[in-house]
Amino acid sequence: MLNLIGTLFRAEPQCQARFRIAAAVCVTTLLAVSNSVSEGEDSSAVSTTVAEAVRKSQPELESGPKTGSTINQFFVRAVTGPHRNRSVCYVCRYGSRPVVMVLIQKPDPKIATLLKAIDAVVDDNRVSGLRSFGVLVTDESARAVPILQTMAFDERIRMPLTAATTAIAGSSCHNLHEDAATTVILYRNQQAVRNYAFAEGTIGERSLKPLLDGVKRLIDPTEKTGVKP
């Protein structure tokens, strides 16, 4: 538990709000551990409770363009898909369709899980015009090619995977947060609808549900998923 709290403190030492949050979490979790131990609760269950409390205490990571803003057009190097080995603008090609754009700044061990989950929704809703593509954001495109090719082959990723320079990450383009390993941008008519940001190591079934619900609403805004837009 102390390691978890220490991690929270070290994440952004310049942010005073984080210190106050960490202090509150520390007091709360210490009381929880004390009560649980006295009642003979399994230590693994206690650790899970503590980890969940720390996760919830951290503010939501914001990454991507503001809702309603225009999605900037940009060219990528297509690594997989029908336009592989070419320079292509998928934002241009997909036009007014609903699109799921995945921007990867740091490949996460579970990034394939996210991509395959999006693939499944896109395949089920292709007739509605839903499309998707992934972008590895890096200035070393030569290294990106084998990474993306291997992942697409091993994990059977169907969405086009591409590479683009870090120029697209800036505030004048897609406004990606430096701590967001993966940012998923949902847009329609080339206007941002919703962003979902994942810090490194946070992709999982629970964190993917809001994203997949958001994709369904992107297709049909009247879709009731139990998640606020």
VEXLOLO-783994 format. One line per 4 residues: number of its first residue (from 1); their letters; for each residue x, y, z of N, C-alpha, C. Coordinates in pm, whole numbers, plus 50000, padded with zeros to 5 digits. Layout:
NUM) a) X:Y:Z:X:Y:Z:X:Y:Z  ...
//
This chain:
1) mlnl) 50082:49880:50000:50000:50000:50000:50085:50126:50000  50189:50124:50081:50276:50242:50087:50343:50267:49954  50375:50159:49882:50433:50175:49748:50335:50242:49655  50207:50205:49666:50105:50265:49580:50091:50414:49609
5) igtl) 50089:50447:49738:50078:50589:49775:50201:50664:49730  50319:50599:49744:50442:50664:49700:50440:50692:49552  50384:50599:49477:50373:50618:49331:50289:50740:49300  50180:50755:49373:50092:50870:49352:50164:51000:49380
9) frae) 50246:50999:49485:50320:51120:49517:50424:51152:49411  50492:51048:49362:50600:51070:49266:50549:51107:49128  50422:51077:49099:50370:51098:48963:50381:51243:48921  50338:51335:49007:50346:51478:48975:50377:51554:49102
13) pqcq) 50502:51554:49143:50538:51616:49271:50509:51765:49276  50493:51828:49157:50470:51971:49156:50323:52006:49179  50239:51905:49179:50095:51930:49189:50049:51915:49334  50015:52025:49398:49974:52021:49537:49845:51945:49557
17) arfr) 49757:51948:49457:49630:51876:49469:49656:51727:49485  49757:51675:49415:49790:51534:49426:49832:51497:49568  49905:51588:49636:49947:51562:49773:49826:51550:49865  49728:51640:49845:49609:51635:49929:49531:51507:49903
21) iaaa) 49521:51467:49777:49450:51345:49742:49520:51224:49805  49653:51222:49792:49729:51109:49844:49714:51097:49995  49713:51211:50063:49697:51209:50208:49562:51151:50247  49458:51193:50174:49323:51142:50202:49315:50992:50176
25) vcvt) 49374:50949:50065:49374:50806:50032:49449:50728:50137  49561:50781:50182:49644:50713:50281:49566:50688:50410  49498:50792:50459:49421:50779:50583:49308:50679:50565  49236:50692:50452:49123:50604:50427:49164:50458:50417
29) tlla) 49270:50434:50341:49314:50297:50320:49376:50235:50445  49445:50314:50524:49500:50263:50649:49388:50218:50742  49280:50296:50747:49166:50259:50830:49101:50131:50777  49092:50122:50644:49031:50003:50583:49114:49879:50613
33) vsns) 49246:49893:50600:49335:49779:50627:49325:49738:50773  49323:49837:50862:49316:49808:51005:49190:49731:51038  49077:49779:50984:48949:49713:51011:48944:49573:50951  48997:49562:50828:48992:49433:50759:49079:49329:50829
37) vseg) 49198:49372:50872:49289:49279:50940:49229:49232:51071  49167:49326:51143:49108:49291:51272:48992:49194:51254  48927:49200:51136:48815:49110:51110:48859:48982:51041  48991:48968:51017:49043:48847:50957:49024:48838:50807
41) edss) 49005:48949:50738:48983:48947:50594:49111:48909:50521  49097:48838:50409:49211:48795:50329:49293:48915:50284  49426:48903:50295:49514:49015:50263:49508:49054:50115  49487:48956:50026:49481:48987:49882:49360:49073:49851
45) avst) 49248:49046:49921:49128:49126:49901:49151:49269:49949  49225:49282:50058:49257:49415:50111:49343:49492:50011  49442:49424:49952:49529:49488:49854:49450:49535:49733  49353:49455:49691:49269:49492:49577:49188:49617:49609
49) tvae) 49136:49624:49730:49058:49740:49773:49143:49866:49774  49264:49852:49824:49357:49966:49830:49391:50014:49690  49425:49920:49601:49462:49957:49464:49347:50028:49394  49225:49980:49417:49108:50041:49355:49087:50183:49409
53) avrk) 49111:50203:49538:49095:50335:49598:49195:50434:49539  49318:50389:49519:49420:50475:49460:49385:50511:49317  49337:50409:49241:49301:50433:49101:49190:50537:49090  49089:50526:49175:48976:50618:49168:49014:50758:49214
57) sqpe) 49119:50770:49298:49157:50901:49351:49226:50987:49246  49278:50925:49140:49352:51002:49041:49258:51067:48941  49281:51194:48908:49192:51263:48815:49196:51201:48677  49083:51212:48605:49074:51154:48471:49175:51221:48378
61) lesg) 49244:51140:48302:49345:51189:48209:49276:51246:48086  49304:51372:48056:49243:51437:47941:49344:51446:47827  49305:51390:47713:49394:51390:47598:49309:51389:47472  49347:51472:47375:49272:51478:47250:49203:51611:47230
65) pktg) 49145:51631:47113:49080:51758:47082:48951:51779:47161  48912:51904:47176:48788:51935:47247:48667:51890:47167  48563:51852:47238:48439:51810:47172:48388:51920:47080  48354:51882:46957:48302:51977:46860:48408:52041:46773
69) stin) 48535:52023:46809:48641:52083:46729:48666:52000:46603  48721:52064:46502:48747:51996:46375:48868:51904:46387  48855:51784:46334:48966:51689:46333:49064:51729:46223  49187:51753:46262:49288:51793:46163:49320:51679:46068
73) qffv) 49331:51712:45940:49370:51614:45841:49522:51598:45843  49569:51475:45834:49713:51451:45838:49744:51321:45763  49863:51314:45711:49905:51196:45636:49982:51101:45727  49962:50974:45701:50031:50870:45776:50099:50775:45678
77) ravt) 50190:50696:45729:50248:50588:45650:50170:50461:45682  50094:50413:45585:50014:50293:45607:50105:50170:45613  50093:50095:45722:50176:49976:45742:50096:49849:45711  49969:49849:45746:49881:49736:45714:49755:49792:45647
81) gphr) 49672:49703:45598:49549:49746:45534:49562:49763:45384  49455:49806:45318:49454:49813:45171:49550:49915:45111  49595:50010:45190:49685:50114:45137:49826:50103:45192  49863:49983:45238:49995:49965:45300:50108:50007:45206
85) nrsv) 50212:50060:45270:50331:50110:45200:50303:50238:45122  50193:50305:45155:50162:50431:45089:50142:50541:45194  50151:50664:45148:50117:50779:45232:49970:50810:45208  49892:50811:45316:49747:50827:45300:49691:50912:45413
89) cyvc) 49584:50984:45384:49512:51062:45485:49379:50991:45511  49372:50916:45621:49249:50844:45652:49136:50938:45693  49171:51050:45755:49068:51148:45790:48999:51196:45663  49078:51218:45559:49022:51261:45429:48940:51149:45367
93) rygs) 48993:51029:45367:48927:50916:45300:48794:50880:45365  48788:50889:45495:48666:50848:45565:48559:50957:45566  48598:51078:45531:48501:51186:45514:48409:51208:45633  48278:51203:45609:48180:51233:45714:48139:51111:45796
97) rpvv) 48199:50996:45770:48163:50874:45842:48197:50884:45991  48131:50804:46074:48175:50792:46215:48305:50712:46219  48402:50762:46293:48536:50701:46291:48591:50687:46433  48661:50576:46454:48736:50554:46578:48884:50563:46542
101) mvli) 48951:50665:46592:49093:50687:46564:49173:50658:46691  49267:50565:46681:49348:50526:46796:49489:50579:46778  49532:50666:46868:49665:50725:46863:49750:50667:46975  49857:50599:46937:49940:50526:47033:50074:50597:47047
105) qkpd) 50100:50652:47165:50228:50718:47190:50329:50621:47253  50276:50529:47336:50361:50427:47400:50286:50294:47391  50337:50199:47313:50268:50071:47300:50247:50004:47436  50123:49980:47470:50086:49917:47596:50085:49765:47578
109) pkia) 50122:49689:47681:50118:49542:47669:49981:49489:47626  49875:49565:47658:49740:49519:47626:49675:49601:47514  49757:49671:47435:49701:49753:47328:49625:49666:47228  49671:49543:47206:49602:49454:47113:49460:49424:47161
113) tllk) 49441:49415:47291:49308:49391:47347:49213:49504:47309  49263:49626:47320:49182:49744:47283:49151:49743:47133  49251:49718:47050:49232:49721:46906:49134:49612:46860  49145:49493:46918:49056:49384:46879:48912:49411:46924
117) aida) 48896:49476:47039:48762:49510:47086:48697:49610:46990  48775:49707:46943:48723:49804:46847:48694:49735:46714  48782:49645:46672:48760:49569:46549:48624:49500:46551  48591:49439:46663:48466:49364:46674:48345:49454:46655
121) vvdd) 48349:49572:46717:48237:49666:46704:48228:49719:46562  48342:49752:46502:48343:49803:46364:48288:49697:46267  48331:49573:46283:48284:49466:46195:48132:49448:46205  48079:49462:46326:47935:49446:46346:47854:49564:46293
125) nrvs) 47922:49678:46270:47849:49799:46232:47905:49864:46105  47974:49786:46024:48034:49840:45903:47928:49895:45807  47810:49831:45805:47704:49876:45714:47658:50017:45749  47678:50059:45875:47638:50193:45917:47743:50298:45881
129) glrs) 47856:50252:45825:47962:50344:45785:48075:50357:45884  48066:50288:45998:48169:50298:46100:48304:50249:46048  48408:50327:46074:48543:50292:46031:48641:50317:46147  48762:50266:46132:48863:50286:46236:49002:50279:46174
133) fgvl) 49098:50336:46244:49239:50319:46207:49326:50352:46328  49445:50291:46330:49536:50313:46441:49663:50381:46393  49721:50464:46479:49841:50540:46444:49944:50527:46556  50061:50476:46523:50172:50477:46617:50245:50609:46598
137) vtde) 50245:50691:46703:50302:50824:46695:50450:50816:46732  50536:50832:46633:50679:50818:46655:50757:50888:46544  50876:50931:46579:50964:50990:46478:51061:50887:46421  51043:50762:46460:51127:50653:46409:51039:50556:46331
141) sara) 50994:50599:46215:50901:50520:46136:50959:50384:46095  51091:50379:46077:51154:50252:46037:51134:50145:46144  51134:50186:46270:51113:50092:46379:50965:50060:46397  50880:50153:46357:50735:50134:46374:50683:50024:46284
145) vpil) 50738:50012:46165:50687:49916:46066:50688:49772:46119  50801:49719:46164:50799:49580:46214:50712:49561:46337  50705:49663:46423:50621:49654:46544:50475:49636:46504  50429:49720:46412:50288:49716:46371:50259:49591:46288
149) qtma) 50350:49554:46201:50329:49434:46119:50319:49309:46207  50408:49299:46303:50407:49183:46392:50280:49178:46474  50239:49293:46530:50117:49296:46611:49994:49260:46527  49986:49316:46406:49872:49288:46320:49864:49140:46286
153) fder) 49979:49077:46260:49983:48935:46222:49953:48846:46343  50025:48870:46453:50011:48783:46570:49873:48794:46635  49820:48915:46640:49693:48939:46710:49573:48947:46615  49600:48935:46485:49494:48940:46383:49413:49071:46392
157) irmp) 49486:49181:46398:49423:49313:46401:49377:49347:46259  49250:49381:46244:49195:49408:46111:49195:49556:46074  49191:49646:46172:49190:49788:46137:49325:49826:46076  49327:49922:45984:49455:49967:45926:49545:50025:46035
161) ltaa) 49668:49980:46038:49766:50034:46133:49866:50119:46057  49898:50234:46113:49981:50331:46043:50082:50394:46139  50170:50477:46083:50267:50551:46165:50268:50697:46121  50286:50785:46217:50295:50929:46189:50393:50992:46287
165) ttai) 50445:51107:46251:50544:51174:46336:50478:51237:46458  50559:51272:46555:50509:51332:46679:50451:51471:46656  50462:51523:46536:50403:51654:46506:50252:51653:46526  50189:51538:46511:50043:51531:46523:49999:51533:46669
169) agss) 50094:51519:46762:50058:51513:46903:50040:51651:46966  50091:51755:46902:50090:51889:46961:49952:51950:46976  49945:52058:47053:49818:52125:47080:49756:52184:46954  49837:52210:46853:49784:52265:46728:49724:52157:46639
173) chnl) 49740:52031:46679:49685:51921:46599:49589:51838:46685  49636:51729:46746:49545:51642:46821:49555:51657:46972  49644:51742:47018:49648:51780:47159:49658:51659:47253  49757:51575:47231:49772:51454:47312:49848:51484:47441
177) heda) 49799:51430:47551:49866:51445:47679:49988:51354:47681  50098:51402:47734:50223:51325:47732:50212:51197:47816  50121:51194:47914:50104:51075:47997:50004:50975:47939  49942:51012:47828:49845:50922:47765:49919:50828:47670
181) attv) 49935:50703:47711:50000:50606:47624:49915:50583:47499  49783:50582:47519:49689:50563:47409:49573:50661:47422  49541:50728:47313:49426:50817:47310:49334:50772:47197  49208:50747:47231:49109:50707:47131:49015:50825:47108
185) ilyr) 49009:50869:46983:48926:50984:46946:48810:50934:46861  48689:50962:46907:48569:50930:46830:48523:51057:46760  48500:51047:46631:48453:51165:46560:48355:51128:46449  48277:51227:46411:48178:51213:46305:48173:51344:46229
189) nqqa) 48158:51336:46095:48160:51458:46013:48288:51539:46036  48396:51466:46069:48527:51525:46097:48523:51625:46212  48434:51599:46309:48427:51678:46430:48434:51585:46552  48516:51625:46648:48537:51541:46766:48408:51524:46846
193) vrny) 48380:51399:46884:48263:51368:46965:48303:51334:47108  48407:51252:47123:48451:51211:47257:48591:51153:47251  48669:51174:47356:48804:51118:47366:48812:51024:47486  48895:50922:47474:48922:50831:47584:49073:50813:47594
197) afae) 49129:50845:47709:49274:50839:47727:49310:50727:47824  49417:50656:47792:49464:50545:47875:49611:50568:47910  49640:50581:48038:49779:50586:48082:49838:50447:48064  49970:50440:48064:50037:50311:48043:49995:50211:48150
201) gtig) 49955:50091:48106:49918:49985:48199:49776:49989:48250  49690:50075:48195:49553:50088:48246:49447:50027:48155  49487:49968:48044:49389:49906:47955:49342:49774:48015  49211:49760:48028:49153:49638:48083:49005:49634:48053
205) ersl) 48941:49524:48089:48798:49507:48059:48714:49620:48116  48744:49658:48240:48665:49763:48304:48685:49898:48237  48808:49930:48201:48836:50060:48139:48790:50067:47994  48774:49951:47929:48732:49949:47789:48581:49966:47774
209) kpll) 48504:49929:47874:48358:49934:47860:48305:50073:47824  48347:50180:47894:48299:50314:47856:48334:50349:47711  48454:50307:47667:48494:50334:47529:48403:50263:47430  48378:50135:47451:48294:50060:47359:48150:50110:47360
213) dgvk) 48103:50152:47476:47970:50214:47484:47968:50344:47404  48079:50419:47413:48089:50545:47339:48088:50522:47189  48153:50414:47144:48153:50382:47001:48012:50351:46954  47936:50279:47035:47798:50246:46998:47713:50372:46989
217) rlid) 47737:50468:47079:47663:50594:47072:47706:50676:46951  47831:50659:46910:47880:50730:46792:47800:50689:46669  47763:50562:46663:47684:50510:46552:47539:50555:46565  47487:50541:46688:47348:50575:46716:47342:50657:46844
221) ptek) 47333:50792:46833:47333:50878:46952:47220:50848:47050  47116:50776:47004:47004:50744:47095:47030:50616:47172  47142:50548:47144:47175:50423:47212:47189:50448:47361  47119:50368:47441:47126:50379:47586:47221:50274:47640
225) tgvk) 47333:50321:47695:47436:50230:47742:47460:50238:47891  47396:50335:47956:47418:50349:48099:47539:50434:48131  47603:50488:48029:47721:50573:48049:47689:50712:48000  47719:50813:48079:47690:50950:48039:47777:50989:47920
229) p) 47721:51064:47823:47801:51106:47706:47908:51203:47745
//
